[in-house]
């Protein structure tokens, strides 16, 4: 069968063809009109773009894809330093820059523009005025030079997304933004001199300038990628022509040994010490005795790493500030005498003052019968107090300089003392990975300087050298090397590229000698009149040796008559020391000062190792009663469980529970299951509900705020350190991810 042939309807075809012709005519007319308009005005009808700028010819341009700098984190992963996306403001100043409707798209009113930008940049009047003057000068200089555009200086760089939004809402003509990357420090004032900071190089890449940012610059710095665009003859990019040639490789993450809460407690303690004692300097270190892991370290005056304002001290005091430590060094003399088998604690000596001469070899000896002309110096006990005849145990407990003079003269030789000081590595370089240091100096030039070494004067060391040496006394007699970097990891895969190793040094004294010294150091705290009795804690037993050292004035080349270094070297718990803490400050107030600041550091350090031990501890099924103040719990795993389950599981837990959202199932928790939590800490439970209300953060620590922000997506701006005193978003307010929150801490 033949297929039926389709017959063309001629009349209908003509009608359709006519319609098509009309449509095509309209289209052609529009195209021609657009071309003619563009030829005459140079403006594209639809986009309003000036196409005369795009001349014939083409090429390509390459743009760098900036790699993110690696994170610096604490031991548990809390972020200490990170890259954040920011914005730089640029201004167009060419008066020929107008849009299709002849509306100006350049800066019309420099004064108004500068003023409004300054108000967004900072709420502080003084900063606003500086920003206003700087921005206005940049605009006017560019106008005078006939420039097309200009950057607006340092005040208009690294603005946040919120600041960018505020500026856009002002609808100021002639402004634009360039994306940039800046370095942010969520923890603010957090071992600032040790962490260090970054600046931009000539190519606007972030590079480490000080501290760990500089020490690990190679590891933290990534490898930039690049993208290629097709361009016209004037190097203007043609849309939709980008081609990524090489992806950026982000820098590695550096993980520190620090415990977040211990570091915050130390920061607050030192800040309070500075204020309470009108101190010139204050510094501290906390170390895990068994491993050498540094739990926290800080020095004051300090500064916020984000603002870097009012930097009066650039040194990391614990490692870069050699000083005369004072009577803390008596512990090493006593340990030497004990280890030599010469110590008899009940033997007595004459206190008050000791006249020092020298033997035929130029070594110091105590000889109270020497005339002033024969003596090389006189050793006095603190405040000139004469206790008469005192046994050597109490010479240590009361910290008597005259006891040291007798031990060095009659029990061991001055050379033996020096040899032990060297065995303890007190004057050896630290060689701690990533740590900058300025070591001390052993002064053996004069007999009296050698004698003074026994009670911590004339020679200098830094605090890290001290705790390294002390680890042998409060441990098992072997030196434990401190370290501050736990590991370095690939920021994408998590692969460990460097892992720290615990290192031990010399066996300086026997374990028996170490135990004997620990028992004597406990009496310094527990016995009436002991120099560390004011440091006694109700919730944990400690062992300690205090020091009050004279401060040498480099300008006058003499010792200060009013400023002293007050310090304590302590370990806890007394029956099995786990944590070693050194705390010191320089001030005119060396007699009556608040010791609670130091105690807070010890408590947090012990909690960080779950070693908050005391003879009165009472253990039940779900908690440990460590003191009248603290109860420690093991947190159960609550993720993917209902609220009913959570309530049953936490029944009997006297903890501060922060429930986030209005859901019925827990999707995230902090602390994690298996972690320790005390009754004084906040516990955060995020539900699957979408409605989240702002809590009352009064009294919260910075870490509490950080945990809440991470769970909810808030962007937090911190002011100062300590605990929250005010918040910009009232309690009960509904919050959404990306919202801003300002908190002030004290």
C-alpha positions as CSV (number, residue, x, y, z in Angstrom):
1,X,0.0,0.0,0.0
2,X,1.3,3.4,-0.9
3,X,1.7,5.9,1.9
4,X,-0.8,8.7,1.9
5,X,0.7,11.9,0.6
6,X,0.3,15.0,2.7
7,X,-1.3,17.9,0.8
8,X,-0.1,21.4,1.5
9,X,-2.8,24.0,2.4
10,X,-1.6,26.9,0.4
11,X,-3.8,29.6,2.0
12,X,-2.8,28.5,5.5
13,X,0.9,28.4,4.6
14,X,0.8,32.0,3.3
15,X,-0.9,33.2,6.4
16,X,1.7,31.5,8.7
17,X,4.6,32.8,6.6
18,X,3.3,36.3,6.9
19,X,3.2,36.1,10.6
20,X,6.8,34.8,10.8
21,X,7.9,37.6,8.5
22,X,6.4,40.2,10.8
23,X,8.1,38.7,13.9
24,X,11.4,38.5,12.1
25,X,11.0,42.1,11.0
26,X,10.5,43.2,14.5
27,X,13.5,41.3,15.8
28,X,15.8,42.6,13.0
29,X,14.6,46.1,13.7
30,X,15.4,45.8,17.4
31,X,18.9,44.4,16.7
32,X,19.6,47.2,14.2
33,X,18.3,49.8,16.6
34,X,20.5,48.4,19.4
35,X,23.5,48.4,17.1
36,X,22.8,52.0,15.9
37,X,22.3,53.2,19.5
38,X,25.4,51.5,20.6
39,X,27.4,52.9,17.8
40,X,26.2,56.4,18.6
41,X,26.3,56.3,22.4
42,X,28.7,53.5,23.2
43,X,26.0,52.1,25.6
44,X,24.5,48.6,25.2
45,X,20.7,49.0,25.4
46,X,19.9,46.0,27.6
47,X,22.9,45.9,30.0
48,X,23.8,49.6,30.1
49,X,27.4,48.6,29.7
50,X,29.9,50.9,27.9
51,X,31.1,48.6,25.2
52,X,33.4,51.1,23.5
53,X,35.9,50.1,26.2
54,X,36.0,46.6,24.7
55,X,38.1,47.1,21.6
56,X,39.1,44.5,19.1
57,X,41.7,41.9,20.0
58,X,41.7,39.3,22.7
59,X,44.0,37.5,25.1
60,X,44.0,35.9,28.5
61,X,44.7,36.8,32.1
62,X,45.6,34.7,35.1
63,X,44.3,35.2,38.6
64,X,45.6,33.6,41.8
65,X,43.4,31.4,43.8
66,X,44.7,32.2,47.3
67,X,45.2,29.1,49.5
68,X,44.0,29.3,53.0
69,X,46.6,29.4,55.8
70,X,46.4,26.4,58.1
71,X,44.6,26.6,61.5
72,X,46.4,26.8,64.8
73,X,44.5,24.7,67.3
74,X,44.7,23.7,70.9
75,X,45.0,20.0,72.1
76,X,41.3,19.3,71.6
77,X,40.9,21.1,68.3
78,X,39.7,24.5,69.5
79,X,40.6,27.1,66.9
80,X,43.2,29.6,68.0
81,X,44.1,31.1,64.6
82,X,42.2,30.9,61.3
83,X,41.7,32.6,58.0
84,X,38.5,34.5,57.5
85,X,37.0,36.0,54.3
86,X,37.1,39.8,54.6
87,X,36.6,42.8,52.3
88,X,38.7,45.8,51.3
89,X,36.9,49.0,50.2
90,X,37.9,50.7,47.0
91,X,36.7,54.1,45.7
92,X,36.2,55.3,42.1
93,X,37.1,59.0,41.9
94,X,37.0,59.6,38.1
95,X,34.1,62.0,37.4
96,X,33.6,60.6,34.0
97,X,32.4,57.3,35.5
98,X,28.6,57.4,35.0
99,X,26.0,54.8,34.2
100,X,23.5,54.7,31.3
101,X,21.2,57.2,32.9
102,X,24.2,59.6,33.6
103,X,24.0,58.9,37.3
104,X,27.4,59.3,39.0
105,X,29.1,56.0,40.0
106,X,32.1,57.8,41.5
107,X,32.6,59.4,45.0
108,X,30.5,62.6,44.8
109,X,31.0,63.8,48.4
110,X,34.4,62.8,49.9
111,X,33.6,64.2,53.4
112,X,30.3,62.5,53.7
113,X,31.7,59.2,52.3
114,X,34.7,59.2,54.7
115,X,32.5,60.1,57.7
116,X,30.0,57.3,57.1
117,X,32.6,54.7,56.4
118,X,34.5,55.6,59.6
119,X,31.3,55.1,61.6
120,X,30.9,51.6,60.2
121,X,34.6,50.8,60.7
122,X,34.6,51.5,64.5
123,X,32.2,52.5,67.2
124,X,35.0,54.2,69.1
125,X,35.2,58.0,68.6
126,X,39.0,58.2,68.6
127,X,39.3,55.4,66.0
128,X,36.5,57.0,63.9
129,X,38.4,60.3,63.7
130,X,41.6,58.6,62.6
131,X,39.8,56.5,60.0
132,X,37.9,59.6,58.8
133,X,41.0,61.6,58.3
134,X,42.9,58.7,56.6
135,X,40.0,57.8,54.2
136,X,39.4,61.5,53.3
137,X,43.0,62.0,52.5
138,X,43.2,59.0,50.3
139,X,40.1,60.1,48.3
140,X,41.4,63.7,47.8
141,X,44.9,62.6,46.9
142,X,43.5,60.3,44.3
143,X,41.3,63.0,42.9
144,X,44.2,65.5,42.7
145,X,46.3,62.9,40.9
146,X,43.6,62.3,38.3
147,X,43.3,58.6,39.3
148,X,40.5,56.4,38.2
149,X,40.2,54.5,41.5
150,X,42.0,54.2,44.8
151,X,42.2,52.0,47.9
152,X,41.2,53.7,51.1
153,X,44.0,52.7,53.4
154,X,44.4,50.3,56.3
155,X,41.2,51.3,58.2
156,X,39.1,50.2,55.2
157,X,40.8,46.8,54.9
158,X,39.8,43.4,56.2
159,X,36.2,44.4,56.9
160,X,33.7,41.8,58.0
161,X,30.7,40.6,55.9
162,X,28.5,42.5,58.3
163,X,30.4,45.7,57.8
164,X,30.2,45.2,54.1
165,X,26.5,44.9,54.3
166,X,26.2,48.0,56.4
167,X,28.2,50.0,53.9
168,X,26.1,48.7,50.9
169,X,22.9,49.8,52.7
170,X,24.3,53.3,52.8
171,X,24.2,53.4,49.0
172,X,27.2,55.7,48.8
173,X,28.2,56.2,45.1
174,X,31.6,55.2,43.9
175,X,32.4,52.4,46.4
176,X,33.2,48.8,45.6
177,X,34.7,45.9,47.5
178,X,37.5,43.5,46.8
179,X,37.5,40.1,48.6
180,X,40.5,39.5,50.8
181,X,41.6,37.0,53.4
182,X,42.6,38.1,56.9
183,X,43.8,36.2,59.9
184,X,41.4,36.0,62.9
185,X,42.0,34.8,66.4
186,X,38.7,33.7,68.0
187,X,40.3,33.4,71.4
188,X,41.6,37.0,71.3
189,X,44.1,37.3,74.2
190,X,45.4,33.7,74.3
191,X,49.2,33.2,74.8
192,X,49.5,36.1,72.4
193,X,53.2,36.5,72.4
194,X,53.7,32.8,71.8
195,X,51.0,32.5,69.1
196,X,52.2,35.6,67.2
197,X,50.5,37.2,64.3
198,X,50.7,37.7,60.5
199,X,50.9,40.6,58.1
200,X,50.6,41.0,54.3
201,X,53.6,40.8,52.1
202,X,53.9,42.8,48.9
203,X,51.7,40.4,47.0
204,X,49.0,40.6,49.7
205,X,49.8,37.1,51.0
206,X,49.6,36.5,54.7
207,X,53.0,35.7,56.3
208,X,53.9,35.0,59.9
209,X,55.7,37.9,61.6
210,X,56.1,36.7,65.2
211,X,55.6,33.7,67.4
212,X,54.4,30.4,66.1
213,X,52.8,32.1,63.1
214,X,56.4,32.9,62.0
215,X,58.1,29.7,63.3
216,X,55.6,27.5,61.3
217,X,55.1,29.8,58.4
218,X,56.2,27.2,55.9
219,X,53.8,24.6,57.3
220,X,50.9,27.0,57.7
221,X,51.3,28.5,54.3
222,X,49.5,26.8,51.5
223,X,50.2,26.6,47.7
224,X,48.1,29.0,45.7
225,X,46.1,27.9,42.7
226,X,45.3,29.8,39.5
227,X,42.4,30.5,37.2
228,X,42.7,31.7,33.6
229,X,40.2,34.1,31.9
230,X,39.8,35.2,28.3
231,X,40.1,39.0,28.0
232,X,39.6,41.7,25.4
233,X,42.4,44.0,24.3
234,X,42.2,46.1,27.4
235,X,42.5,43.1,29.6
236,X,38.8,43.2,30.7
237,X,37.6,39.7,31.5
238,X,35.0,38.2,29.2
239,X,32.2,36.6,31.1
240,X,31.9,32.8,31.5
241,X,35.4,32.1,30.2
242,X,37.1,31.2,33.4
243,X,39.1,27.9,33.5
244,X,40.7,26.6,36.7
245,X,44.2,25.5,35.9
246,X,45.4,24.6,39.4
247,X,43.5,24.2,42.6
248,X,44.8,25.8,45.7
249,X,46.3,23.6,48.4
250,X,45.6,24.9,51.9
251,X,48.3,25.0,54.6
252,X,48.7,22.5,57.3
253,X,47.1,22.7,60.8
254,X,49.4,23.1,63.8
255,X,48.0,21.5,67.0
256,X,49.3,22.7,70.3
257,X,49.5,20.9,73.6
258,X,47.4,23.5,75.4
259,X,44.2,22.9,77.3
260,X,41.7,25.6,76.5
261,X,40.2,26.1,79.9
262,X,43.6,26.0,81.7
263,X,44.9,28.7,79.3
264,X,41.9,30.9,79.9
265,X,42.2,30.4,83.7
266,X,45.9,31.4,83.4
267,X,45.1,34.4,81.3
268,X,42.5,35.6,83.8
269,X,44.8,34.9,86.8
270,X,47.7,36.9,85.3
271,X,45.4,39.8,84.3
272,X,44.1,39.9,87.8
273,X,47.6,39.6,89.2
274,X,48.7,42.6,87.2
275,X,45.7,44.7,88.3
276,X,45.7,43.6,92.0
277,X,49.4,44.0,92.6
278,X,50.1,46.8,90.1
279,X,52.7,44.5,88.7
280,X,55.2,45.3,86.0
281,X,55.2,41.7,84.6
282,X,53.4,38.4,85.4
283,X,54.0,35.0,83.8
284,X,53.2,31.4,84.4
285,X,53.5,27.8,83.0
286,X,51.6,24.6,83.7
287,X,53.0,21.3,82.6
288,X,52.0,17.6,82.7
289,X,54.9,16.1,84.8
290,X,54.6,12.7,83.3
291,X,54.8,13.7,79.6
292,X,56.2,17.2,79.4
293,X,53.1,18.5,77.7
294,X,52.6,22.2,78.3
295,X,49.0,22.7,79.3
296,X,49.2,26.5,79.4
297,X,51.6,29.3,79.4
298,X,51.3,33.1,79.3
299,X,52.9,36.4,80.0
300,X,51.6,39.8,80.9
301,X,51.3,42.6,79.7
302,X,49.5,40.9,76.8
303,X,47.3,42.0,74.0
304,X,44.4,40.9,71.8
305,X,45.8,39.3,68.6
306,X,42.9,40.6,66.5
307,X,43.5,44.3,67.3
308,X,47.2,44.3,68.4
309,X,46.6,47.6,70.2
310,X,48.8,48.9,73.0
311,X,51.5,46.3,72.6
312,X,53.9,47.1,75.5
313,X,55.5,43.7,75.7
314,X,56.5,41.7,72.6
315,X,58.4,39.0,74.4
316,X,57.0,35.6,75.4
317,X,58.0,36.0,79.0
318,X,58.1,32.3,80.0
319,X,60.7,31.5,77.3
320,X,62.3,34.9,76.5
321,X,62.7,36.6,79.8
322,X,65.7,35.4,81.8
323,X,65.6,36.6,85.4
324,X,67.0,35.9,88.8
325,X,64.5,33.4,90.2
326,X,65.2,33.7,93.9
327,X,64.7,31.1,96.6
328,X,63.0,28.6,94.3
329,X,66.6,27.4,93.4
330,X,67.2,26.3,97.0
331,X,65.3,23.2,96.1
332,X,68.1,22.2,93.7
333,X,70.8,22.7,96.4
334,X,68.8,20.6,98.9
335,X,68.3,17.9,96.3
336,X,72.1,17.9,95.5
337,X,73.0,17.5,99.2
338,X,70.4,14.7,99.7
339,X,71.5,12.9,96.5
340,X,75.1,13.0,97.7
341,X,74.0,11.3,101.0
342,X,75.1,14.3,103.1
343,X,71.8,15.6,104.2
344,X,70.7,15.5,107.9
345,X,67.5,17.5,108.3
346,X,67.8,17.8,112.1
347,X,71.3,19.3,112.0
348,X,71.3,23.0,112.9
349,X,72.9,26.2,111.6
350,X,73.0,29.8,112.8
351,X,70.4,32.0,111.0
352,X,70.1,35.7,110.6
353,X,73.2,36.5,108.6
354,X,76.3,34.6,107.3
355,X,79.7,36.2,106.5
356,X,81.2,34.9,103.3
357,X,84.9,34.6,102.5
358,X,86.8,32.7,99.9
359,X,89.2,29.7,100.1
360,X,92.5,29.3,98.3
361,X,90.7,28.3,95.1
362,X,88.6,31.4,95.1
363,X,85.5,29.5,96.1
364,X,83.0,30.9,98.7
365,X,82.9,29.7,102.3
366,X,80.9,30.7,105.3
367,X,83.0,32.1,108.1
368,X,81.2,34.3,110.5
369,X,84.5,35.2,112.2
370,X,85.8,37.2,109.3
371,X,86.2,40.9,109.6
372,X,84.5,43.2,107.0
373,X,87.8,43.7,105.3
374,X,88.3,39.9,104.8
375,X,84.8,39.1,103.7
376,X,83.6,39.1,100.1
377,X,80.0,39.6,101.2
378,X,77.3,39.0,103.7
379,X,74.2,36.8,103.3
380,X,71.1,38.0,105.1
381,X,67.8,36.2,105.7
382,X,64.7,37.8,104.4
383,X,63.7,41.1,106.1
384,X,66.8,40.7,108.3
385,X,65.0,38.3,110.7
386,X,67.2,36.3,113.0
387,X,65.7,33.0,114.2
388,X,68.7,31.8,116.1
389,X,69.7,28.2,115.6
390,X,67.5,26.4,113.0
391,X,67.5,22.9,111.7
392,X,68.0,22.4,107.9
393,X,64.5,21.1,107.3
394,X,63.1,24.4,108.7
395,X,65.8,26.3,106.9
396,X,64.0,25.1,103.7
397,X,60.5,25.5,105.1
398,X,61.3,29.1,106.2
399,X,63.5,29.7,103.1
400,X,66.6,30.9,104.9
401,X,69.6,32.0,102.8
402,X,71.9,31.3,105.7
403,X,71.0,27.6,105.6
404,X,72.2,27.5,101.9
405,X,75.5,29.2,102.9
406,X,76.1,26.4,105.6
407,X,75.1,23.6,103.2
408,X,77.5,24.8,100.5
409,X,80.3,25.3,103.0
410,X,80.0,22.3,105.3
411,X,78.1,19.5,103.4
412,X,78.9,19.8,99.7
413,X,81.4,22.1,97.9
414,X,80.4,25.1,95.8
415,X,81.7,23.2,92.8
416,X,79.4,20.3,93.5
417,X,76.5,22.7,93.7
418,X,77.5,24.1,90.3
419,X,77.9,20.6,88.8
420,X,74.4,19.7,90.0
421,X,72.9,22.9,88.6
422,X,74.4,21.9,85.2
423,X,73.1,18.3,85.5
424,X,69.6,19.8,86.1
425,X,70.2,21.6,82.7
426,X,69.2,24.9,84.3
427,X,71.5,26.8,81.9
428,X,71.2,24.7,78.8
429,X,69.3,25.7,75.7
430,X,65.7,24.4,75.5
431,X,65.5,23.3,71.9
432,X,61.7,23.1,72.1
433,X,60.1,22.7,68.6
434,X,58.6,26.0,67.6
435,X,59.5,28.0,70.7
436,X,61.6,31.1,70.7
437,X,63.9,31.5,73.7
438,X,66.4,33.7,75.4
439,X,68.3,31.6,77.9
440,X,69.9,32.7,81.1
441,X,73.5,32.9,82.2
442,X,75.5,31.1,84.9
443,X,77.6,33.7,86.7
444,X,80.8,32.2,88.2
445,X,83.0,35.3,88.1
446,X,83.1,36.1,91.8
447,X,82.9,34.0,95.0
448,X,79.8,35.8,96.2
449,X,78.1,35.3,92.9
450,X,78.6,31.6,93.3
451,X,77.2,31.7,96.8
452,X,74.3,33.7,95.6
453,X,73.5,31.0,93.0
454,X,72.4,28.8,95.8
455,X,69.5,31.1,96.6
456,X,68.7,32.2,93.1
457,X,70.6,35.4,92.6
458,X,73.4,36.7,90.4
459,X,72.6,34.1,87.7
460,X,69.6,34.0,85.4
461,X,67.3,31.5,83.7
462,X,63.9,31.6,82.1
463,X,60.8,29.9,83.4
464,X,60.9,27.0,80.8
465,X,64.4,26.2,81.9
466,X,63.2,26.2,85.5
467,X,60.2,23.8,85.0
468,X,62.4,21.4,82.9
469,X,64.8,21.1,85.8
470,X,62.1,20.9,88.4
471,X,60.4,18.0,86.6
472,X,63.1,15.8,88.0
473,X,62.4,16.8,91.6
474,X,58.6,16.6,91.5
475,X,58.8,13.4,89.3
476,X,61.1,10.4,89.7
477,X,64.5,12.1,89.5
478,X,64.6,12.2,85.6
479,X,64.3,15.3,83.6
480,X,61.2,15.5,81.4
481,X,61.6,17.7,78.3
482,X,58.7,20.1,77.8
483,X,57.0,20.5,74.4
484,X,54.3,22.8,73.0
485,X,53.3,21.3,69.6
486,X,51.3,18.0,69.7
487,X,51.1,17.4,66.0
488,X,50.8,18.9,62.5
489,X,48.1,17.6,60.1
490,X,46.9,18.0,56.6
491,X,44.0,20.4,56.8
492,X,41.9,18.4,54.3
493,X,42.7,14.8,54.9
494,X,43.7,15.0,58.6
495,X,46.8,13.0,57.8
496,X,49.4,13.5,60.6
497,X,52.6,14.9,59.1
498,X,54.4,15.5,62.4
499,X,53.7,13.8,65.7
500,X,55.5,14.9,68.9
501,X,57.4,12.4,71.0
502,X,57.8,12.5,74.7
503,X,61.5,13.0,75.6
504,X,63.3,12.4,78.9
505,X,66.7,13.8,79.8
506,X,69.2,12.9,82.5
507,X,68.5,11.0,85.6
508,X,69.8,13.7,87.9
509,X,68.8,12.4,91.3
510,X,67.5,9.1,92.5
511,X,63.8,8.4,92.9
512,X,64.3,8.2,96.6
513,X,65.9,11.7,96.7
514,X,63.0,13.0,94.6
515,X,60.5,11.5,97.1
516,X,62.4,13.0,100.0
517,X,62.4,16.4,98.4
518,X,58.6,16.1,97.7
519,X,57.9,15.4,101.3
520,X,60.0,18.4,102.4
521,X,58.2,20.6,99.8
522,X,54.8,19.5,101.2
523,X,55.8,20.8,104.6
524,X,56.5,24.2,103.1
525,X,52.8,24.4,102.5
526,X,51.4,22.6,105.5
527,X,53.6,23.8,108.4
528,X,52.9,27.0,110.3
529,X,55.4,29.6,109.1
530,X,56.1,27.8,105.8
531,X,56.6,30.3,103.0
532,X,53.9,28.6,100.9
533,X,51.3,28.2,103.7
534,X,49.2,31.0,102.1
535,X,49.0,28.9,99.0
536,X,47.4,25.9,100.8
537,X,44.3,24.7,99.1
538,X,41.2,23.2,100.7
539,X,40.4,21.0,97.7
540,X,43.8,19.5,96.8
541,X,47.1,19.0,98.5
542,X,50.1,20.6,96.9
543,X,53.9,20.7,97.3
544,X,55.8,23.9,96.7
545,X,58.8,26.1,97.0
546,X,58.4,29.9,96.9
547,X,60.9,32.5,95.8
548,X,61.4,36.2,96.4
549,X,64.1,37.5,94.1
550,X,65.8,40.9,93.8
551,X,65.4,42.5,90.4
552,X,68.4,43.9,88.7
553,X,67.9,47.3,87.0
554,X,69.8,47.5,83.7
555,X,69.6,51.3,83.6
556,X,71.0,52.0,87.1
557,X,73.2,48.8,87.1
558,X,72.0,48.1,90.6
559,X,69.3,46.0,92.3
560,X,66.0,47.7,92.8
561,X,65.2,48.5,96.4
562,X,61.5,48.2,95.9
563,X,60.6,45.8,93.1
564,X,60.9,42.0,93.7
565,X,60.0,38.9,91.8
566,X,57.5,36.9,93.8
567,X,57.0,33.3,92.6
568,X,55.9,29.8,93.5
569,X,56.9,26.4,92.0
570,X,54.2,23.9,92.9
571,X,53.1,20.4,92.0
572,X,49.8,18.5,92.7
573,X,48.4,16.3,93.9
574,X,51.0,16.0,96.7
575,X,50.9,12.2,97.0
576,X,51.5,11.6,93.3
577,X,52.4,14.9,91.4
578,X,50.8,15.1,88.0
579,X,50.9,18.8,87.3
580,X,53.7,21.3,87.7
581,X,52.8,25.0,87.9
582,X,55.2,28.0,88.0
583,X,53.7,31.4,88.7
584,X,55.6,34.7,89.1
585,X,55.2,38.4,89.0
586,X,57.3,41.5,89.5
587,X,55.9,44.2,91.8
588,X,56.6,46.4,94.8
589,X,53.9,44.3,96.5
590,X,55.9,41.2,97.6
591,X,54.5,40.7,101.1
592,X,50.7,40.7,101.0
593,X,49.2,39.5,97.8
594,X,46.2,37.4,96.6
595,X,47.1,33.8,96.1
596,X,43.7,32.7,94.8
597,X,44.8,33.6,91.2
598,X,47.5,30.9,91.4
599,X,45.1,28.3,92.9
600,X,42.6,28.7,89.9
601,X,45.4,27.7,87.5
602,X,46.2,24.6,89.6
603,X,42.6,23.6,89.7
604,X,42.0,23.9,85.9
605,X,45.3,22.2,85.1
606,X,44.3,19.2,87.2
607,X,40.9,19.1,85.7
608,X,42.4,19.1,82.2
609,X,44.2,15.8,83.1
610,X,41.3,14.4,85.0
611,X,43.6,14.3,88.0
612,X,41.7,16.4,90.5
613,X,42.6,14.2,93.4
614,X,42.3,14.7,97.2
615,X,42.3,12.5,100.2
616,X,38.7,13.3,100.8
617,X,37.5,12.1,97.3
618,X,34.3,10.1,97.5
619,X,33.4,8.0,94.4
620,X,29.9,6.9,93.5
621,X,28.4,5.3,90.5
622,X,28.3,8.4,88.3
623,X,30.5,11.0,89.9
624,X,33.6,11.8,92.1
625,X,33.2,14.2,95.0
626,X,36.6,15.9,94.7
627,X,35.9,18.7,97.2
628,X,33.2,20.8,98.8
629,X,33.2,22.9,95.6
630,X,33.8,20.4,92.8
631,X,31.9,17.2,91.7
632,X,33.3,15.5,88.6
633,X,31.0,13.4,86.3
634,X,31.6,11.2,83.3
635,X,29.4,12.5,80.5
636,X,27.2,9.9,78.8
637,X,26.7,9.8,75.0
638,X,23.4,11.5,74.3
639,X,23.5,12.1,70.5
640,X,20.5,10.6,68.6
641,X,18.6,10.1,71.8
642,X,15.3,11.6,72.9
643,X,14.9,14.2,75.6
644,X,13.2,11.7,77.8
645,X,16.3,9.5,77.5
646,X,18.5,12.5,78.2
647,X,16.6,13.4,81.3
648,X,16.7,9.8,82.6
649,X,20.5,9.5,81.9
650,X,21.3,12.8,83.6
651,X,19.2,12.2,86.6
652,X,21.4,12.8,89.6
653,X,23.9,14.9,87.6
654,X,24.2,18.3,89.3
655,X,25.4,20.0,86.1
656,X,24.6,23.2,84.2
657,X,22.6,21.9,81.2
658,X,22.1,24.3,78.3
659,X,19.4,22.9,75.9
660,X,19.6,24.5,72.5
661,X,16.6,24.5,70.2
662,X,13.0,23.3,70.5
663,X,13.5,19.8,69.1
664,X,12.9,16.4,70.6
665,X,16.2,14.7,69.7
666,X,19.8,15.5,70.6
667,X,22.0,15.9,67.4
668,X,25.2,17.4,69.1
669,X,26.6,17.6,72.6
670,X,29.6,19.1,74.4
671,X,31.4,17.7,76.3
672,X,31.4,14.5,74.3
673,X,30.4,11.1,75.7
674,X,33.1,9.8,78.0
675,X,34.6,13.2,78.7
676,X,34.8,14.6,82.3
677,X,32.6,17.5,83.3
678,X,32.3,19.2,86.7
679,X,29.3,20.8,88.4
680,X,30.8,24.3,87.7
681,X,30.9,23.8,83.9
682,X,28.2,24.3,81.3
683,X,27.0,21.3,79.3
684,X,25.6,22.0,75.8
685,X,22.9,19.9,74.1
686,X,21.8,20.8,70.6
687,X,18.4,19.5,69.5
688,X,17.0,19.0,66.0
689,X,14.6,22.0,66.5
690,X,14.9,25.0,64.3
691,X,13.7,27.6,66.8
692,X,16.7,28.7,68.9
693,X,16.5,31.3,71.6
694,X,19.4,33.4,72.9
695,X,20.4,32.3,76.5
696,X,21.5,34.5,79.3
697,X,25.3,34.2,79.0
698,X,26.2,36.1,82.2
699,X,29.2,34.5,83.8
700,X,29.9,32.2,80.8
701,X,33.5,31.6,79.9
702,X,34.8,32.5,76.5
703,X,34.9,28.8,75.7
704,X,31.2,28.5,76.6
705,X,30.3,31.2,74.2
706,X,32.5,29.6,71.5
707,X,30.8,26.2,71.9
708,X,27.4,27.8,71.7
709,X,28.4,29.8,68.6
710,X,29.8,26.8,66.8
711,X,26.6,24.8,67.4
712,X,24.3,27.6,66.3
713,X,26.3,29.4,63.6
714,X,26.5,32.7,65.4
715,X,29.3,35.1,64.5
716,X,30.8,36.4,67.8
717,X,32.9,39.5,68.4
718,X,34.7,39.3,71.8
719,X,35.9,42.2,73.9
720,X,38.4,41.5,76.6
721,X,38.9,38.2,78.4
722,X,37.4,36.4,81.4
723,X,33.7,35.8,81.9
724,X,30.7,37.4,80.1
725,X,29.4,40.6,81.7
726,X,27.2,41.8,78.8
727,X,25.8,40.6,75.5
728,X,24.4,42.5,72.5
729,X,21.5,40.1,71.9
730,X,19.0,40.0,74.8
731,X,18.2,36.6,76.3
732,X,15.1,35.1,74.8
733,X,15.6,36.6,71.3
734,X,15.2,34.3,68.4
735,X,18.5,33.8,66.6
736,X,19.5,32.5,63.2
737,X,22.7,31.2,61.7
738,X,25.1,33.9,60.7
739,X,23.7,36.5,63.1
740,X,26.2,38.7,64.9
741,X,26.7,38.7,68.7
742,X,28.9,41.1,70.7
743,X,30.0,39.9,74.1
744,X,32.0,41.8,76.7
745,X,34.1,39.8,79.2
746,X,35.8,40.7,82.4
